[in-house]
Every structure is written in structure tokens, then in C-alpha cells.
């Protein structure tokens, strides 16, 4: 009786969709055998370092490189003057702006790139960088986006003088980048005028940084004989980098090879092209030797791609039962000194218009103004789809504000406003088509799991006890994400539609290699893509080698960010697998001398309908593909798919946090965190859980500690890990995870993507919990990060500290 | 993050180390654990031309007892302090403090002597040295001298060590039987300096405070004693009012500097809270 059924053992051998297969990446990582950019050493390789501005805003009077150049071991010192003849002193950004590669007459943020020193090794380069003498004339800096928009504010971008129209329409001030609006303003205003209840809340989502463990860097190697340029780079989008490098250098893309090796985390920090990449490439071409450039931690935290910095004002209109009638949002978006956001071209605020959330809101209007300040550029999506974290933060905070005004329970008000299941697919007031969702059962499951009523009773008892040393807060979020960018009709980067791709080759022995246009930075693509192929094409995952990141071998794709790998490339993987399967069907039919229509797919074989004893395994079919195919069929067994998704996917979740705030110090302990996620079809439950743990931990970091504050002079404070909060296991709360499954109807396997949901969903959940702790005292909002200092100030202001 | 060039010396005896210091004077810095000095060198805030590593001088490491006096070699690592059964029995305050310093990696390299001799008010041991009435053994070309902790900390990064002297040992009298102690530290995260911290050594007799010393971390240019708070506690029962009063007096004696951890007001308040926490815990640990 101990026999396993043959079908079950075949299924287990496949390790397909739904299997908690161990990550194929981990053996090399945990043994220190990964290969990151800084592990690459080429013969004759040089090392470059940046000379950076100590000032946030200053005119460059002169640059004297003579002492640095005279130092033994120094090979070159590049300044903007050296790049001008090549027209490379400025470069385009992904947002339709330009950015100085090396400062051209003026610096506009602290630590801006001014000169690039190339030397025999990094020690010589660091010493020589100190010898570059730059004379500055300091100018008044502006770090507050509201002050930047005042009439007499300093002009940050003199290069834009006279340009009243930017990449996203009219500019109304010299520090204005764009105004972007969506929704029906008049209808929304009328709904507000008619509503018996309205609430308004201002909130800042502070400037934070993705802070991957591996900083940015590259090795550029130009072969003057062959005319080939190879660049190893920590990039989330190697194919896009190749196109950008081609545009900048005029080298044809066929002569450029970009390789993303193992990547130590990206989280949005590694989407763009940075000045260091351009200068390393130029130096390699000029000197004919490989050049490495690797950021220090301080450089990473203060120059390459911040996230957020959104000053949001939300308003809700509702009836007295708390049913929402309209949402109005105004945003001042601080983009820093260059607009280098990574967003689809048409949407300068990304997918911020998912800010109606999980709620059936009939009227909405959003207006976003992008503003220049003397801060470093970025505005990338830190573990979220484009600006979705900001959007979810806004609506999940606003619905709590409304609940407090009306005295309605914060779970109940959500249940009253959810988009009902029968309304899917749902067209939102801001023009998005939600694919699927089932929100109320998810929230109810969470409330039951944590004994919500019991928690509220405990909270009430503590509030009634003036000697209780803690305040207790309960936070809820019921968020909807938008990921899988995206349909090329809506989304492109530099004019390239945001499709993705997969190529599968099955070898004669039945094993296979699969290549994609995405690139894993911890997501476990080598593991999960193989599982999709296993289920969809019947090839055991253990026999599939997944390769990504080398533009000379992988098909073109837009890369990995915004939780797009599974929704977009994952679909290409499924569809390429189906192409393999359909060719295999014909070969099997040929071998068994029956019609293809009489064959049925069965795990890892094709069998004759009605006669299961007659079957050909995928292994047998693969062999036949190289020696015995039907007449007229090409030999071989391979397929390519480029997938342009018909829509985004909309994962969702219900989260609940319980926090205890120490009245004496302001310290906050997350006592409990329950995260229910619905990402549609679950490919690898273990990887999903790991992704959720990681996303929750990063969300915890943002909510409770991460920020990049500035002083009035434009000095960035907290640009080291002494101040910038990366939680360790000591600080990180215990996470409880749960799930429901609501597949995407338009995705080939129903999968929606998951990695960013826990980040997007948890941050407002933490804030909601902290505010809830103070809610009985009339508090409707407190700013992030909720560190002890800030929280104690709140306690002090309420006269309940200590 | 690359320091300026420097020469590295690794003497194997104390006289050899002192000879190197005499030769190079201000151009030299002693390398103990390196967790303060090396980051400053990498940021190029410090640029010594000579680095004298004390790591090979075996006699500078170890923990012993001579009568009621505990003697700790200056190059004893925080990890060794955390693991010491001798300290756990006779000087648990030091173990509790070391456990709250940074993280395991730092504690395996960082030394108690380096922590004390750096003169950083944010380091944890100086306040504990004050609270315990430690004596510091300094050796120079002219021989050995012993300086009480109360006369050692002169200012931020300024101590009583002369440029040609090496701290070799820390000597601490074991607190009388029945004493209770505690180090209470508020920090933002693992690896951070204290926002404020308090070291308390307390002895009770017949329900009243017979002896108390309180050291404070990172709330003044140097580690300080909360003398007004100590004076107010002597002879009193440690009820809530007395403890709150001690906290308030300790707050008033602080001169904290604002940084990202908080402004002056918050740090004063937190110094008071840490004093209260440490007093309550120390009281619970008193016996007899």
C-alpha cells in the first residue's frame, strides 16, 4: 500500500507550477560562488572614481586636473570639456529630460559628478581624485519643492531657459517640470459639492532609497580591433541599456554586448543609466583598456535613484454611511535636479492613477506637478510598480481618515466600499481596467485569523487605563496593486513597447535551455520559470537551464522591475512552452501514426485519446525532433515568444498590523503582522513567501526608519548606513502570511506577480496602525518614518509622553 | 571609501609599541579594534601616516581577578567580555553593556580599551567606567601611571592619554555583594550609537539607597556622571517618585548635541528615561 501512484511520481518529478521547489540560485550564493560586477577582473583593467561636488548648487569657476594627471598611475581625468566633442557631456533620461554626465559649468545637487579619474587601481584613483582642484562659486540652494515654485526661486536648470514646454507638456515656472492630470475634474468637484461628508489630509511620502546590498557599478571593455563594446553592469534592464548605449555612442547595437551578471538586489535602483556608466565606457574607448567603476555606499545613497518624495493632498467625499462618492488628489512631486524617473513615457506619474484602490469610487481627479529641486535625481519605483506605493499609501490613509471622521470601524468602512466581485472586470474612474479581484473574503479571513474583535476590545481596555505604559494601534490595509507593465498601447520606454520575451530550445536528450529578456535580482527566475515550462511543456524543471542577462544570447526584453517578470515574461514563457508542446503533439502523432487531434497532453507525455497505453514521452519526442519529424516539418524543438500583455494585472491583499507604542520613549514594537496576499496562480509557494517576507521587511524599514533628509543648504543627511535604516533580524518583526487565489483572466497561467505587494501594502498598514494608536486623541495623520524620536514628539504634543 | 596611504606596524611587546609612538608622535595612531578609526580613515577624516596595531601583544588580552579587583587587558574584545564567566559572576554590568554594542562582527574585533580610549561620548564603555569607578593603566616611556576614570575623559575625542602612552589595562573593584546594576540603552537600530544610555550601580540597605552611581552615554561632550541624581537618591527608598526625580535631575545635567537621533529636548528626556529604566532594573537585581 506504500506505492506512490505513477502519475503522482511523474508530477513530482516535473516540479511544476505549485511546487515549493528549492531555489536553484542559492547553492552558488550561499557558498560565495556568485559572480557580481565587482568580481569581474579583466587583464589590464583600470579603475575609475568620480570627483563630486560638495555643494548642492554652485557655479564651477575652474577645474584644474594637472596635479591629478601628473600622479603616477593616473591614466586620464575626464571633465565635461573632454566629453563635449563627443556630445556626451549630457545624456537623455528615461523621462524625456537630459542629465549632465559631468557637470557642465554648474552643479545642481550635492555629490553631483564633476570629473572622472581613471587610474591603474582604485587606490591610486582615490588619491588622485583628491588632487582635482575645482573652484566653486556657491549659489543659493532650494530643497523644498514648494519654495522652488515661488516666483523668485533660484533657477536650477539654466539649460532649460526659454523652454516653456517639456516632455510632458507646458511648464509654468522655471523649476516646473510638468503638470499631469487624469480623471473628470468637473464631475469630481460637483460630487464634492454635493457630498454631506468630506475629509482632507496632507501627507508626505519622504525621500527614501532602495539601497540594494550591491551598489551600482560596471566594467566597460572596448575592443578597438573588433570594434566591439562589452559592458558588465548591475542592470535590471540590460537590453534597454544596450539601446541607450547605442543611441549615445552611435555604435550599432550588434556591436554592443551588455551583461547583467548576478545582481545583489535592485529594487528600482538599477533601471536607469548613470553618469558613471557613460564615463567608464568613454574611458574604455579612449584608453583602449577595460575600465571598472563601482559606487561606494555613500555614493549609492546620495546620487543614484532615490524613490518617492511625494507631497500629497488627498480628499474624499462620502455619504454619512461612509460610502465614498469622490476622490480628489493633488501632488507636488520633487524630482530633484534632473527628471530621471523611470516611468512609461506617457505617464510622468507612473500608475499613480491606481489611487482609487480597491474601492468602487465613481468620481476621481488627480493632478501631479513635477518640480526641480537641488537634490539628486531619481523618482524610481522602490520595490513597487511605477508610483504605486505612493498611490496605495494615499488611498489607504485617506479611507482611515474618513472612518475616523465618521466613527466607523476601519474594517467596516472598507467592506462598505469594496468593488464587488460581480463588477470585475472593473473600469475605474481613472481609466484602469482591473482584471479580477475578490476583496471582502480576503479581509474577512484576516479579521477572523487575528480575532479582530478581541484586538479592538483589548485596545479599548488599554485606552481606558491611564496608567497603561503603551498605546495600542491596529492598522488595516486592503490594497490593490497594478503590475505587469505593460500593454504597449499604454506603456513604452524610449519608444520601445513594454513587452517581454522567452526563447526555449529543447535538446535531443529532452533537457532544455530557456532565455528571457528579464533579469533576476533575487526573484528566483532560474527556479520559477523552469516550473512554468515544466507544467506547460512537460519537461522536468531540473532539466531546464534558465539564462538571462546577456544581450548577445537572450531575446530582447524590457527587464525586471515593477513586478513585471511573471505577468509579462512569465506569460511569454508559458506561450513559448505551448508552442513547444504543439510541435511535440505533431511529432508524437507522427511517431504513433495517428492524427494530432487524437493526441492528448498528459503531464510529461502525449498519449492517444482513449488508449493511454500508447504514448510518447517528451523525452522520446525531443529525440525524434532531431531525426524523425513529419514530412514538411522543420527539425529541432524550439520556440520564441514575444508577449505584449493585453492589460496589467491587479494583485491585491489584506494586511493587519498591531503595534504597541512606549509612552516613555516613543519606541514602537510591531506585535503582530498578518499578510494575506492574492497574486493569482501561485507558481512556487516557498518563493512567494520569501518574497513577501522580504517585501514586508523593506516596508517595515521605510515605515519606521528610512529617509534621506536635507538641510537648508542642500546637504544630504543620513547618507550612510549609520543613519539609513536597514533592519537586521534583531529589529524585524515576525511575519504571518496567508493567501487567497483569484487568477488573472487574461494571463496565460493566471499569475499576477507578487514581489512588490508586501512593500506597497505594508507601509500604509504600519502608518495606519501608528495613527490608530493615537486616533482616540484626535490624530488623523503622522508623518513617516515612525521612528521613536518623531513618535515621542507626538506623545509630547498630546501631553502623554513618559 | 579608501584611506590615504599609511605605514602599518605590528609590535609584539608593549615597549616596542611605546618606542614606535615615541618615534612617530602625532603622525601615529594606535589601532585597537579599528571600528571607529578605520571608518574615519576610509572617509579621509583621519589620515595617520603610521598605524600601530596592538593586536599581536598577547599580554594586552585577558580577564583576571586579583583579590576584589578585576583586571581586563585593554585589547580584550567585546566578544570575550560577553563570553566571560568571571565577568558574568562578578561584573555582570560589563557583560550587559558589551552585549548592546553594535553586532557580533564588530564585537569580535572591537576592544574595550579602544572603546574607552577613543574618547567618543557615544561609545558605551566610558559611562560604565564612570559608574564602576574604574582605573585605567597607562604606560609610556617613563613607566606606568594609573588614572581614575573620573579624570580620564577630557572632551570629545580628548582623554588623559599622552601621545606616547598606551592604555594596557582596566581595573575595576568588584561591587559589594548585594549590589544591582543595569545598562539601559536606547538606540535606533542594531549597530547604532545610543540616543541616550544610562549605567547604574546600586546598593540598598534596609530598603534605602546606600550607594548609587550613574553614568550617562552620548548626552554631553564626554560620558558624564549624573551626580545630582545620585545625591537625591542616597538614603531614600526607591519609589516611583524618587526614580522619576532622579530621571529629571539626570536630564537637567545633560548637554546633548542634536543629530538625526533627535534634538536636544528629546535626548535630555531620553537620558532621564534611561536612568529610570536602569534604576528600576538595578533595583530588581539588588539582594539583601
Interface residues (C-beta under 8 A of the other chain):
Chain A: X122 X123 X126 X127 X130 X296 X297 X298 X664 X665 X667 X705 X709 X717 X718 X721 X722 X723 X725 X727 X728 X730 X731 X787 X788 X789 X792 X793 X796 X801 X802
Chain B: X1 X2 X4 X5 X44 X103 X186 X188 X189 X190 X191 X192 X195 X260 X261 X262 X263 X266 X269 X270 X272 X273 X276 X277
